[in-house]
Amino acid sequence: TLRIIADQRGCPTAAHEIADAIGHVVTMILDGSAPWGTYHFCGAGATTWYDFAVEIFARSARHGGPQPKLHRIRTEEYPTPAQRPKNSVLDCALAKERLGLVARPWQQSLSFVLEQMFAA
């Protein structure tokens, strides 16, 4: 049984999505077209850690992956030294508007990552 926090929301982002976004920004910097500023980038769509875990194991099951029992818990039931916000959803509109960065839905990235994992 895995105890998964169900009251924190965020936007899962695959490492390859972040790498692609960084590469795009670096290219803009090198050609002088990148507007200066602070930008957010993350996978499109929000979910909780619990719902993310449900989706991970449901999709991995299609490839013969494990199927643990998942148990919802509150943040308070999983003490950590660092306090975590209940809402970590980022607004990426500025990155889309100024840099042309458009994130794929996190579910699409998850499918890609799992396909890569199970193909290896």
C-alpha positions in Angstrom: 0.0 0.0 0.0 1.3 3.4 -1.0 0.2 6.5 1.0 -0.2 9.3 -1.4 -1.0 13.0 -0.6 -4.3 13.9 -2.1 -4.7 17.6 -1.1 -1.7 19.1 -3.0 -2.2 20.2 -6.6 0.4 20.8 -9.2 1.2 20.3 -12.9 3.4 17.2 -13.5 6.2 17.9 -16.1 8.4 15.3 -17.7 12.1 16.0 -17.8 12.2 15.8 -21.6 9.5 18.6 -21.8 11.6 20.8 -19.6 14.7 20.1 -21.7 12.9 20.9 -24.9 11.6 24.2 -23.4 15.1 25.1 -22.2 16.6 24.4 -25.6 13.9 26.6 -27.2 14.8 29.5 -24.9 18.5 29.0 -25.4 18.0 29.2 -29.2 16.0 32.5 -28.7 18.8 33.9 -26.4 21.5 33.0 -29.0 19.6 34.7 -31.8 18.8 37.7 -29.7 15.0 37.3 -29.8 14.4 36.2 -26.2 12.6 38.9 -24.1 14.1 39.3 -20.7 11.9 38.1 -17.8 10.9 35.4 -15.4 8.8 32.7 -16.9 7.0 29.6 -15.6 6.8 26.3 -17.6 5.1 23.1 -16.6 2.9 20.4 -18.1 -0.6 21.5 -19.1 -3.3 20.6 -16.6 -3.3 20.2 -12.9 -3.8 17.2 -10.7 -3.1 16.0 -7.2 -0.2 13.7 -6.2 -2.8 11.0 -5.5 -4.6 11.3 -8.9 -1.2 11.4 -10.6 -0.2 8.1 -8.9 -3.5 6.6 -9.9 -2.9 7.5 -13.5 0.7 6.3 -13.5 -0.2 2.9 -12.2 -3.3 2.6 -14.4 -1.2 3.3 -17.5 1.7 1.1 -16.3 -0.7 -1.8 -15.8 -1.2 -1.8 -19.6 2.4 -2.7 -19.9 2.4 -5.3 -17.1 3.6 -2.9 -14.4 2.8 -3.2 -10.7 -0.6 -2.4 -9.2 -0.1 -1.4 -5.6 -3.0 -0.3 -3.4 -3.1 3.4 -3.2 -4.3 5.2 0.0 -5.3 8.9 0.1 -3.7 11.0 2.8 -3.6 14.6 3.8 -0.4 16.7 3.8 -0.5 16.7 7.6 -0.2 12.8 7.5 3.1 13.0 5.6 5.4 15.1 7.7 8.4 16.5 5.9 11.0 19.1 7.0 9.9 21.4 4.2 6.4 22.8 4.1 4.7 22.2 0.8 1.9 24.5 -0.6 -1.5 22.9 -1.3 -1.5 24.6 -4.7 1.6 24.6 -6.8 -0.1 25.2 -10.1 1.8 27.6 -12.2 0.5 30.2 -14.7 2.5 29.6 -17.9 0.6 32.2 -20.0 3.6 34.6 -20.2 5.9 31.8 -21.5 3.4 30.9 -24.2 2.8 34.6 -25.2 6.4 35.8 -25.2 8.4 32.7 -25.9 5.9 30.5 -27.8 6.2 27.7 -25.3 3.2 25.5 -25.3 3.2 22.5 -22.9 1.5 19.3 -23.7 -1.0 17.9 -21.3 0.8 16.0 -18.5 -1.2 12.9 -19.5 0.4 12.8 -22.9 3.9 13.2 -21.5 3.2 10.5 -19.0 2.2 8.1 -21.8 5.4 8.9 -23.6 7.6 8.4 -20.5 6.0 5.0 -19.7 6.3 3.8 -23.3 10.0 4.6 -23.2 10.4 2.9 -19.8 8.7 -0.3 -20.8 10.4 -0.4 -24.2 13.8 -0.5 -22.6 
